[in-house]
Amino acid sequence: MPEPQSTDADVVSTAYIDKDSREGEHEAASVRAVMINRPRQELYDFWRDFTRFPRFMQNVKTVEVMESGRSRWIIAGPGGSDIELTSEITDERPGEYIAWTSTDGSDIDHEGWVEFRDNAFGRGTEVRLFVSYDPPMGTVGKVVAKVMQREPRIQARRDLRRFKQLMETGEIPTSEAGPAAPRGGMTSENEQGKH
């Protein structure tokens, strides 16, 4: 007689995971996650080209890829300041995982990883992002960054949401109003002069 099959499954919520964590070496750390309806390899390949980050990371101004797994970043900091850091890849599993840390001489001490997991039910990919950093100017810098909406943990949540939008729809909606046609009932000066 065959063994009864288990109905247990490794179920992952499609909701955002938004949890502060103390797993990193730095003062502030958190894990963010989102389910994206795209294949894992496609998401990994897009993310692995760090020069694309300014497309979906609001505070990232530029990323210059250097040799030996290093990249130089310029990030918009609080109060209109720019933060420069050089990061190096410390671990990588192609198609699945990238870990990095900032190098000596960077404006902030920073480490993180991103992981891409197939959904257990074959519907998309879970993207998990871990960020750990020491804020410039310590606790005061952290408070200023939070008030200015430049705090990396807040930004990580927004950036993941924007990454999801970009990968699923090909664009990131903005709240900025575009040029609009006159509304009904309104007439231009030329039309008013004709009456």
LINKALIN-V241080 format. One record per helix or strand of 3 or more residues. SS is the DSSP state (~ for helix, > for strand). FROM is the first residue (numbers start at 1). TO is the last residue. If there is no record, write none. Layout:
BEGIN
SS;FROM;TO + SS;FROM;TO
END
This chain:
BEGIN
>;17;20 + >;28;36 + ~;40;48 + ~;50;56 + >;60;65 + >;70;76 + ~;78;80 + >;82;93 + >;97;102 + >;109;118 + >;125;134 + ~;138;147 + ~;152;169 + ~;189;194
END
